[in-house]
Amino acid sequence: MQEGIRCIVGLGNPGDKYQYTRHNAGFWLADRLANRFGLQLRADNKFFGQTGKLSLPGGDCWLLKPMTFMNRSGQSASALARFYRFVPEQILVVHDELDLPAGSVRLKKGGGHGGHNGLRDIISALGSKDFYRLRLGIDHPGHRDQVTDYVLSRPSREDQQKLEQAIDTSIDHIEDLLEGNFQRFMNEVHRDS
């Protein structure tokens, strides 16, 4: 079995204006994960974000919410990775995914950024594409000219419920990721809405 995840980075934009937008799906998972295990995320200027350490039977794992805005997420993720000497394969980035139906979840390792500014900046800052991504489907508005407004708007109530269910299911199996049992996580969590 390979080494497990030691850092989970939930992507989003800070501030009340963005709190409930689709682009903040990564923040939603980070907040729900922290809440599930009674973890208080605290501002840490050294890492340009909010952090906390999860200690679970599967291992210890740092949780990070970059407060740099989406297009500078790499500044935060790379600062924490350098400090704790995490290699890219120990990092999981949780983000919204336009190319999946709302409520779908996919885990993948490596790949491009697919136009996602948070992923683009993390790839650049880490100098590697070899981190894991937990892709939370938010659906596509239909035309690329609508993408910016779409990701920065609230999902429908139905899509919100699908996303919350996908996030809860992912958290139910988070220890598989910490233990390096990626295939078991995928078997349990990969689904379409």
C-alpha positions as CSV (number, residue, x, y, z in Angstrom):
1,M,0.0,0.0,0.0
2,Q,1.3,3.5,-0.8
3,E,1.8,6.3,1.6
4,G,-1.3,8.2,2.5
5,I,-2.5,11.8,2.3
6,R,-0.9,14.1,4.9
7,C,-2.4,17.4,3.7
8,I,-5.9,18.3,2.5
9,V,-6.3,21.6,0.8
10,G,-9.9,22.8,0.3
11,L,-10.1,25.5,-2.3
12,G,-12.4,28.5,-2.2
13,N,-12.5,32.3,-1.9
14,P,-12.5,34.0,1.5
15,G,-15.3,36.3,2.6
16,D,-19.0,36.3,3.0
17,K,-19.6,37.3,-0.6
18,Y,-18.3,33.9,-1.8
19,Q,-19.2,31.6,1.1
20,Y,-22.1,29.8,-0.6
21,T,-20.9,29.9,-4.2
22,R,-20.1,26.7,-6.2
23,H,-16.4,27.7,-6.4
24,N,-16.2,27.3,-2.7
25,A,-17.0,23.5,-2.7
26,G,-13.5,22.8,-1.4
27,F,-14.0,25.1,1.5
28,W,-17.3,23.4,2.2
29,L,-15.6,20.0,2.5
30,A,-12.8,21.4,4.7
31,D,-15.3,23.0,7.1
32,R,-17.5,19.9,7.3
33,L,-14.5,17.7,7.9
34,A,-13.2,20.0,10.6
35,N,-16.7,20.1,12.2
36,R,-17.1,16.3,12.0
37,F,-13.9,15.7,14.0
38,G,-14.2,18.7,16.3
39,L,-11.3,20.5,14.8
40,Q,-11.0,24.3,15.1
41,L,-9.3,25.9,12.0
42,R,-7.2,28.8,13.0
43,A,-5.7,31.6,10.9
44,D,-2.0,31.1,10.3
45,N,-0.2,33.9,8.5
46,K,2.8,31.7,7.8
47,F,0.6,29.5,5.6
48,F,-1.6,32.3,4.2
49,G,-4.7,30.5,5.4
50,Q,-6.6,28.6,8.1
51,T,-5.1,25.4,9.3
52,G,-5.7,22.6,11.7
53,K,-4.3,19.2,12.4
54,L,-6.5,16.1,12.2
55,S,-5.3,13.1,14.2
56,L,-7.2,10.0,13.2
57,P,-6.4,6.3,13.4
58,G,-5.4,6.4,9.8
59,G,-2.7,9.0,10.6
60,D,-2.2,12.7,11.1
61,C,-3.2,15.1,8.4
62,W,-3.1,18.9,8.0
63,L,-6.2,20.7,6.8
64,L,-5.7,23.9,5.0
65,K,-8.1,26.6,3.6
66,P,-6.0,29.1,1.6
67,M,-7.2,32.7,2.3
68,T,-5.3,34.1,-0.7
69,F,-8.3,33.9,-3.2
70,M,-8.5,31.1,-5.7
71,N,-5.9,32.3,-8.2
72,R,-3.2,32.5,-5.5
73,S,-4.0,29.2,-3.8
74,G,-0.5,27.9,-4.6
75,Q,1.1,30.4,-2.3
76,S,-0.7,28.9,0.7
77,A,-0.4,25.2,-0.4
78,S,3.3,25.4,-1.2
79,A,4.1,27.3,2.1
80,L,2.6,24.5,4.1
81,A,4.0,21.7,1.9
82,R,7.6,23.2,2.2
83,F,7.3,23.7,6.0
84,Y,6.2,20.1,6.7
85,R,8.2,18.6,3.8
86,F,5.2,17.1,2.1
87,V,5.8,15.6,-1.3
88,P,3.1,16.3,-3.9
89,E,1.8,12.7,-3.6
90,Q,0.9,13.4,0.1
91,I,-1.3,16.3,-0.8
92,L,-5.0,16.2,-1.7
93,V,-6.6,19.3,-3.3
94,V,-10.4,19.5,-3.0
95,H,-12.1,21.6,-5.7
96,D,-15.2,22.3,-7.7
97,E,-15.4,20.5,-11.1
98,L,-17.4,21.9,-14.0
99,D,-16.9,18.7,-16.1
100,L,-18.8,16.5,-13.6
101,P,-22.6,16.5,-12.9
102,A,-23.6,18.1,-9.6
103,G,-23.0,15.6,-6.8
104,S,-20.5,13.5,-8.6
105,V,-17.2,12.8,-6.9
106,R,-13.9,11.7,-8.5
107,L,-10.5,11.1,-7.0
108,K,-7.5,11.4,-9.4
109,K,-3.8,11.8,-9.2
110,G,-2.0,14.3,-11.4
111,G,-3.2,15.8,-14.7
112,G,-3.7,19.3,-15.9
113,H,-5.6,22.2,-14.4
114,G,-8.6,22.1,-16.8
115,G,-8.9,25.8,-16.7
116,H,-9.3,25.9,-12.9
117,N,-7.3,28.8,-11.6
118,G,-6.7,27.3,-8.2
119,L,-5.2,24.1,-9.6
120,R,-3.2,26.2,-12.1
121,D,-1.6,28.2,-9.3
122,I,-0.9,25.1,-7.1
123,I,0.8,23.3,-10.0
124,S,2.9,26.3,-10.7
125,A,3.8,26.8,-7.0
126,L,4.6,23.2,-6.2
127,G,6.4,22.7,-9.5
128,S,4.4,19.4,-9.9
129,K,1.1,18.0,-11.1
130,D,1.5,14.8,-9.1
131,F,-0.8,15.7,-6.2
132,Y,-4.2,14.1,-5.7
133,R,-7.4,15.9,-6.5
134,L,-10.9,15.3,-5.1
135,R,-13.2,16.7,-7.8
136,L,-16.6,17.7,-6.6
137,G,-19.0,18.0,-9.5
138,I,-20.9,21.3,-9.9
139,D,-22.1,20.7,-13.5
140,H,-21.5,23.1,-16.4
141,P,-23.6,26.1,-17.3
142,G,-23.5,25.1,-21.0
143,H,-21.3,27.8,-22.5
144,R,-17.8,28.9,-21.6
145,D,-18.7,32.5,-21.5
146,Q,-21.1,31.8,-18.6
147,V,-18.5,29.9,-16.5
148,T,-17.2,32.8,-14.3
149,D,-20.7,34.0,-13.3
150,Y,-21.8,30.4,-12.8
151,V,-19.0,29.3,-10.4
152,L,-19.4,32.5,-8.4
153,S,-23.1,32.0,-7.9
154,R,-25.1,29.7,-5.5
155,P,-26.2,26.3,-6.7
156,S,-29.9,25.4,-6.8
157,R,-31.3,23.8,-3.7
158,E,-31.3,20.4,-5.4
159,D,-27.7,20.8,-6.5
160,Q,-26.7,22.0,-3.0
161,Q,-28.2,18.9,-1.5
162,K,-26.3,16.7,-4.0
163,L,-23.1,18.4,-3.2
164,E,-23.5,18.1,0.5
165,Q,-24.3,14.4,0.2
166,A,-21.2,14.0,-2.0
167,I,-19.1,15.8,0.6
168,D,-20.5,13.8,3.5
169,T,-19.8,10.5,1.7
170,S,-16.2,11.6,1.0
171,I,-15.7,12.5,4.6
172,D,-17.2,9.1,5.6
173,H,-14.2,7.4,3.8
174,I,-11.5,10.0,4.5
175,E,-9.5,7.6,6.5
176,D,-8.9,5.4,3.4
177,L,-7.0,8.4,1.9
178,L,-4.9,8.9,5.1
179,E,-4.1,5.1,5.0
180,G,-3.1,5.3,1.3
181,N,-6.0,3.0,0.3
182,F,-7.0,5.1,-2.7
183,Q,-8.7,2.3,-4.6
184,R,-11.0,1.5,-1.6
185,F,-11.9,5.2,-1.4
186,M,-12.8,5.3,-5.1
187,N,-14.8,2.1,-4.9
188,E,-16.9,3.6,-2.1
189,V,-17.1,7.2,-3.2
190,H,-17.1,7.4,-7.0
191,R,-20.6,8.0,-8.1
192,D,-22.7,10.1,-10.4
193,S,-25.6,12.1,-9.1
